[in-house]
């Protein structure tokens, strides 16, 4: 009865025309699962479904309500809460990166330094003395934890992050923040990965390895890692994803960002296929494949190739999709280059300075020419014309500009000029409109 009323209550609100439409068609328009409509019909006109089916339908109905109503209301009414939470979360993540980097630096220095032992003097209350030796001594040792870098600071910061965030906010708040520059994608380009290698820098991996393990442990299997993989793939398609990492100046996905994200996917899959306990249940390969295939592109294709490297059994099935993506990418690049050539201007503002320099040089040459040829100075407003002495007389008669002539100066002819914006590039040997000229003798 509850499911029947659920379907009727939702669909009836969409019946706004003079004639009522079918429940199935209205349910499809609002994105309600079609099998809930079938279940409602069976419950009303046929035998009651099994209890297990009704329980599954109830869970899916609640999920649909959460995604299409409750989550939207939460976003609308809790905008101030999300803003304040983001203001608290970002400094904590920045502090974790700083603490983790400091810990790794101290750890690296400790490995390079000679072995140090701490001894205590016999006198009561004396301070410990540091002695650098090659081997063990008979002196009393201070616990090793006092002389090692402390990783517990970054761990406490991580737990502060997890205490602030509810699991429902992981895909909408935490992960988009982690995808911003300065977190899992370093700000410095020298620390990012390069395509097509897409190998993760060891320093970047060591900084976030601890965080990934803690997040996945706190939010259960698939609570963090699977959502991260999903958001990374969506980030490769800025036109269809609100979580995309885009360059605000060009509106395109940055190659260094995308390559680093692909490197993170490679590292996660490597942990999954190697049998790591922390990632044994963290990745749903079927869902990852579906997301890649629904968002085809150069980087999602790279992820499919990585999956084939780790899972040879999937390679034959994925090869046709990989080949299709490669052909599509080539076709789209060709189309973009053709469109760019059609709209490319004849000159750009960056050449204005060079053009002015050429014009000044031409003015000087023209003045010297008139001076040495006993010709009165030509008005420099007509510097876009060459004197006829530079062209054969048979051609000069066809290009004489009478308005620029006088009795005391020679006739001036049009010179070559850079075409204006209306001009479009055309193949060599054709007219500006693309037609071949008539070359009959």
Legacy VTK file of the C-alpha trace (Angstrom):
# vtk DataFile Version 3.0
C-alpha trace
ASCII
DATASET POLYDATA
POINTS 441 float
0.000 0.000 0.000
2.845 2.392 0.841
4.533 1.819 -2.505
1.267 2.285 -4.369
0.616 5.584 -2.631
4.226 6.635 -3.228
3.948 6.151 -6.995
0.488 7.735 -7.201
1.429 10.758 -5.079
4.555 11.528 -7.093
3.061 10.950 -10.546
-0.255 12.730 -9.900
1.588 15.992 -9.272
2.940 15.825 -12.821
-0.530 15.460 -14.397
-1.050 19.050 -15.535
-2.704 18.628 -18.945
-6.391 18.461 -19.806
-6.060 14.753 -20.568
-4.233 12.495 -18.114
-1.192 10.661 -19.437
-0.159 7.151 -18.505
1.616 6.633 -15.201
4.505 4.893 -16.946
5.175 7.825 -19.284
5.068 10.410 -16.481
7.296 8.260 -14.283
9.843 8.021 -17.106
9.832 11.818 -17.483
10.725 12.405 -13.824
13.289 9.597 -13.707
11.413 7.190 -11.465
12.438 3.534 -11.942
9.954 1.905 -14.295
9.809 -1.315 -12.327
8.257 0.559 -9.381
5.349 1.439 -11.671
5.049 -2.201 -12.712
5.131 -3.223 -9.058
2.366 -0.730 -8.268
0.260 -2.165 -11.099
0.853 -5.738 -9.908
0.001 -4.861 -6.309
-3.239 -3.150 -7.363
-4.593 -5.472 -10.050
-2.749 -8.770 -9.589
-1.278 -10.895 -6.822
0.846 -9.254 -4.127
4.617 -9.482 -4.776
6.966 -11.326 -2.439
8.212 -9.641 0.720
11.808 -9.603 -0.547
10.716 -7.744 -3.692
8.762 -5.207 -1.624
11.758 -4.596 0.630
14.022 -4.010 -2.362
11.443 -1.652 -3.856
11.186 0.255 -0.572
14.941 0.772 -0.411
15.078 1.964 -4.005
12.107 4.285 -3.460
13.856 5.837 -0.450
17.058 6.261 -2.482
15.077 7.972 -5.241
13.420 10.316 -2.736
16.790 11.133 -1.199
18.409 11.965 -4.544
15.469 13.859 -6.035
13.994 15.632 -3.012
15.768 15.420 0.331
19.261 16.053 -1.023
18.012 19.031 -3.048
16.286 20.494 0.016
19.443 19.919 2.024
21.527 21.791 -0.542
19.080 24.697 -0.620
18.496 25.174 3.102
21.985 24.256 4.312
23.988 26.428 1.924
25.264 28.550 4.808
26.160 25.398 6.751
28.107 23.996 3.796
29.926 27.311 3.366
30.964 27.410 7.018
31.958 23.746 6.928
34.123 24.330 3.852
35.835 27.208 5.630
36.758 24.833 8.480
37.652 21.878 6.294
40.068 23.562 3.907
42.563 24.765 6.565
42.553 21.297 8.132
43.474 19.667 4.822
46.187 22.263 4.237
47.531 21.601 7.738
47.562 17.863 7.072
49.584 18.355 3.864
52.082 20.542 5.712
52.433 18.142 8.632
52.738 15.104 6.411
55.361 16.761 4.211
57.350 17.798 7.282
57.192 14.270 8.662
58.455 12.775 5.388
61.313 15.282 5.203
62.420 14.490 8.765
62.170 10.794 8.058
64.371 11.129 4.957
66.976 13.132 6.895
66.996 10.554 9.683
67.889 7.817 7.200
70.802 9.822 5.804
72.238 10.838 9.190
74.589 8.506 11.145
73.100 6.292 13.834
72.509 8.249 17.020
72.100 6.882 20.536
70.966 8.790 23.530
72.759 8.139 26.839
72.137 9.481 30.290
74.787 10.686 32.633
75.136 9.000 35.961
74.382 12.187 37.898
70.820 12.572 39.062
68.776 15.058 37.033
71.407 15.412 34.300
70.246 16.085 30.740
70.635 13.310 28.171
73.751 13.399 26.027
73.717 12.689 22.292
76.486 10.378 21.122
77.020 9.408 17.512
78.356 5.885 17.224
78.463 3.124 14.661
77.133 0.337 16.801
75.295 -0.404 20.051
76.623 0.731 23.399
76.165 -0.486 26.897
74.643 2.861 27.904
71.021 3.217 28.796
68.885 4.046 25.735
66.012 6.510 25.580
62.962 4.965 23.824
63.401 5.162 20.018
60.102 7.045 19.596
61.743 10.156 21.098
64.307 10.307 18.298
61.983 9.472 15.363
59.719 11.802 13.362
56.200 11.811 14.771
53.422 10.904 12.313
50.697 11.226 14.927
50.211 14.948 14.278
48.937 14.378 10.753
46.825 11.467 11.987
45.123 13.691 14.572
44.417 16.253 11.865
42.850 13.562 9.673
40.575 12.496 12.494
39.506 16.099 12.946
38.556 16.148 9.257
36.550 12.940 9.596
34.744 14.246 12.684
33.525 17.260 10.678
32.247 15.384 7.621
29.276 13.080 7.420
29.503 10.263 4.895
26.771 11.867 2.772
29.009 14.922 2.239
32.025 12.927 1.057
31.120 12.936 -2.682
29.737 16.490 -2.706
32.148 18.345 -0.423
35.301 16.451 0.535
36.196 14.883 -2.818
35.629 18.059 -4.909
37.876 19.893 -2.445
40.563 17.209 -2.737
40.458 17.592 -6.522
41.342 21.263 -6.255
44.956 22.273 -6.961
47.240 21.978 -3.975
45.816 18.759 -2.562
46.002 15.416 -4.404
47.087 17.363 -7.516
50.193 19.412 -6.610
50.343 23.079 -7.481
53.877 22.786 -8.883
53.830 21.414 -12.407
57.150 19.629 -11.907
55.447 17.386 -9.341
52.555 16.444 -11.614
52.408 13.475 -13.932
52.831 13.630 -17.672
50.778 11.975 -20.359
50.967 9.204 -21.545
53.188 7.767 -18.749
50.838 8.914 -15.961
53.166 7.783 -13.171
52.451 9.213 -9.725
55.271 11.096 -8.013
56.438 9.195 -4.890
56.255 12.315 -2.689
52.649 12.989 -3.689
51.687 9.375 -3.093
53.327 9.266 0.352
51.527 12.433 1.463
48.037 11.103 0.718
48.537 7.369 1.245
47.747 7.676 4.947
44.661 9.838 4.305
43.187 7.445 1.729
43.588 4.520 4.113
41.941 6.374 7.003
39.061 7.683 4.867
38.287 4.266 3.408
38.430 2.668 6.841
36.114 5.285 8.366
33.411 5.261 5.687
33.355 1.590 4.768
33.965 -0.240 1.469
33.366 2.051 -1.470
32.578 4.990 0.797
35.572 7.003 -0.357
37.777 5.341 -2.981
34.960 4.353 -5.346
33.427 7.832 -5.130
36.851 9.355 -5.777
37.303 7.239 -8.920
33.838 8.229 -10.142
34.464 11.954 -9.611
37.879 11.783 -11.268
36.395 10.377 -14.473
33.626 12.988 -14.458
36.303 15.669 -14.073
37.650 14.787 -17.521
34.421 16.025 -19.175
33.840 19.677 -18.185
30.841 20.042 -20.482
28.841 17.372 -18.649
30.175 17.490 -15.094
29.845 20.169 -12.437
32.863 18.649 -10.654
35.247 19.125 -13.568
38.770 20.431 -13.135
38.925 23.095 -15.809
41.216 25.925 -16.680
39.096 29.056 -16.073
40.895 30.919 -18.865
40.459 28.365 -21.622
37.579 26.269 -20.288
39.523 23.104 -21.149
40.788 20.319 -18.939
44.417 20.928 -18.016
46.642 18.136 -19.318
48.874 18.139 -16.231
45.869 17.962 -13.891
44.191 15.190 -15.866
47.418 13.172 -16.158
47.942 13.366 -12.393
44.384 12.195 -11.782
44.939 9.268 -14.157
48.108 8.485 -12.203
46.031 8.336 -9.002
43.633 5.900 -10.681
46.604 3.774 -11.717
47.941 3.735 -8.147
44.544 2.806 -6.658
44.070 -0.005 -9.177
47.588 -1.228 -8.463
46.724 -1.474 -4.754
43.448 -3.221 -5.583
44.925 -5.831 -7.940
47.937 -6.451 -5.692
45.600 -7.650 -2.930
46.174 -4.817 -0.451
43.943 -5.234 2.593
42.980 -1.548 2.594
41.690 -1.703 -0.999
40.357 -5.261 -1.243
36.703 -4.091 -1.259
37.292 -0.459 -2.195
36.920 -0.703 -5.981
33.949 -1.829 -8.048
35.483 -2.614 -11.438
32.096 -2.933 -13.172
31.038 0.520 -12.018
34.409 1.963 -12.995
34.113 0.486 -16.487
30.586 1.822 -16.876
31.661 5.342 -15.885
34.562 5.268 -18.363
32.384 4.014 -21.213
29.678 6.602 -20.506
32.291 9.388 -20.566
34.559 8.575 -23.523
37.673 10.650 -23.954
41.438 10.556 -24.074
41.844 10.137 -20.302
39.004 7.674 -19.734
40.571 5.657 -22.575
43.873 5.759 -20.674
42.099 4.340 -17.617
40.677 1.480 -19.693
44.196 0.708 -20.925
45.428 0.661 -17.316
42.691 -1.818 -16.386
43.801 -4.030 -19.281
47.371 -3.942 -17.944
46.288 -5.277 -14.563
43.496 -7.585 -15.738
44.486 -9.444 -18.915
41.152 -11.266 -18.939
39.280 -8.027 -19.664
41.641 -6.897 -22.435
39.909 -8.710 -25.356
36.508 -7.346 -24.332
37.741 -3.786 -23.837
39.903 -3.544 -26.966
36.974 -2.648 -29.325
35.910 0.176 -27.001
39.482 1.470 -26.710
39.871 1.448 -30.507
36.544 3.215 -30.940
37.566 5.940 -28.457
40.867 6.422 -30.315
39.031 6.900 -33.629
36.556 9.278 -32.051
39.333 11.353 -30.459
41.148 11.595 -33.803
37.956 12.627 -35.571
37.123 15.275 -32.966
40.647 16.729 -33.101
40.434 16.970 -36.900
37.059 18.668 -36.662
38.362 21.177 -34.100
41.387 22.016 -36.252
39.156 22.630 -39.280
36.822 24.859 -37.282
39.774 26.758 -35.834
41.194 27.401 -39.299
37.851 28.785 -40.467
37.590 31.287 -37.652
41.281 32.176 -37.337
41.781 35.930 -37.929
44.276 37.203 -40.500
46.274 38.914 -37.789
46.240 39.081 -34.020
46.765 41.967 -31.598
50.151 40.524 -30.689
51.472 41.547 -34.129
50.452 45.204 -33.806
53.807 46.252 -32.413
55.674 44.535 -35.247
53.382 46.129 -37.836
53.960 49.598 -36.369
57.710 49.038 -36.503
57.483 48.026 -40.177
55.336 51.053 -40.980
57.866 53.424 -39.354
60.706 51.809 -41.285
58.765 52.109 -44.514
58.092 55.790 -43.832
61.825 56.389 -43.420
62.691 54.525 -46.649
60.002 56.392 -48.578
61.249 59.769 -47.349
64.832 58.922 -48.350
63.638 57.735 -51.758
61.807 60.985 -52.433
64.780 63.016 -51.249
67.365 61.260 -53.454
65.087 61.222 -56.496
64.453 64.989 -56.429
60.814 64.334 -55.740
58.773 66.277 -53.273
57.962 64.327 -50.126
54.919 62.155 -50.626
52.197 62.615 -48.063
52.856 59.871 -45.510
49.117 59.360 -45.227
49.536 57.463 -48.521
52.346 55.194 -47.287
50.243 52.221 -48.273
51.352 52.801 -51.874
54.673 52.082 -53.575
56.241 54.487 -56.096
55.791 53.212 -59.664
59.557 53.053 -60.167
59.526 49.821 -58.150
57.171 48.133 -60.624
57.351 47.628 -64.397
55.526 50.262 -66.406
53.272 47.623 -67.958
51.937 46.834 -64.497
52.078 50.347 -63.123
49.464 51.605 -65.567
46.968 49.145 -64.140
47.469 50.207 -60.509
47.769 53.992 -60.681
45.817 55.790 -57.986
44.995 59.146 -59.542
43.904 60.620 -56.236
47.424 60.205 -54.873
49.242 61.879 -57.816
50.265 65.442 -58.490
52.463 67.254 -60.922
55.513 67.316 -58.675
55.449 63.735 -57.389
55.413 60.395 -59.001
52.338 58.230 -59.102
51.983 55.840 -56.138
50.797 52.307 -56.401
49.101 49.991 -53.900
51.461 47.763 -51.947
50.952 44.379 -50.322
48.933 44.607 -47.124
47.796 42.170 -44.434
44.182 41.348 -45.046
41.528 42.377 -42.557
39.419 40.104 -40.336
36.908 39.152 -43.097
39.680 37.277 -44.905
39.734 33.504 -44.410
42.609 31.115 -45.195
42.345 29.093 -48.378
44.502 26.438 -50.089
47.517 27.643 -52.060
46.627 28.241 -55.706
42.953 29.050 -55.134
41.032 32.285 -54.887
39.922 33.607 -51.456
36.542 31.978 -51.919
38.156 28.567 -52.567
37.588 28.555 -56.357
40.382 27.738 -58.817
41.315 30.689 -61.080
41.136 30.464 -64.871
44.695 30.196 -66.134
43.912 29.821 -69.841
46.498 31.562 -72.039
LINES 1 442
441 0 1 2 3 4 5 6 7 8 9 10 11 12 13 14 15 16 17 18 19 20 21 22 23 24 25 26 27 28 29 30 31 32 33 34 35 36 37 38 39 40 41 42 43 44 45 46 47 48 49 50 51 52 53 54 55 56 57 58 59 60 61 62 63 64 65 66 67 68 69 70 71 72 73 74 75 76 77 78 79 80 81 82 83 84 85 86 87 88 89 90 91 92 93 94 95 96 97 98 99 100 101 102 103 104 105 106 107 108 109 110 111 112 113 114 115 116 117 118 119 120 121 122 123 124 125 126 127 128 129 130 131 132 133 134 135 136 137 138 139 140 141 142 143 144 145 146 147 148 149 150 151 152 153 154 155 156 157 158 159 160 161 162 163 164 165 166 167 168 169 170 171 172 173 174 175 176 177 178 179 180 181 182 183 184 185 186 187 188 189 190 191 192 193 194 195 196 197 198 199 200 201 202 203 204 205 206 207 208 209 210 211 212 213 214 215 216 217 218 219 220 221 222 223 224 225 226 227 228 229 230 231 232 233 234 235 236 237 238 239 240 241 242 243 244 245 246 247 248 249 250 251 252 253 254 255 256 257 258 259 260 261 262 263 264 265 266 267 268 269 270 271 272 273 274 275 276 277 278 279 280 281 282 283 284 285 286 287 288 289 290 291 292 293 294 295 296 297 298 299 300 301 302 303 304 305 306 307 308 309 310 311 312 313 314 315 316 317 318 319 320 321 322 323 324 325 326 327 328 329 330 331 332 333 334 335 336 337 338 339 340 341 342 343 344 345 346 347 348 349 350 351 352 353 354 355 356 357 358 359 360 361 362 363 364 365 366 367 368 369 370 371 372 373 374 375 376 377 378 379 380 381 382 383 384 385 386 387 388 389 390 391 392 393 394 395 396 397 398 399 400 401 402 403 404 405 406 407 408 409 410 411 412 413 414 415 416 417 418 419 420 421 422 423 424 425 426 427 428 429 430 431 432 433 434 435 436 437 438 439 440
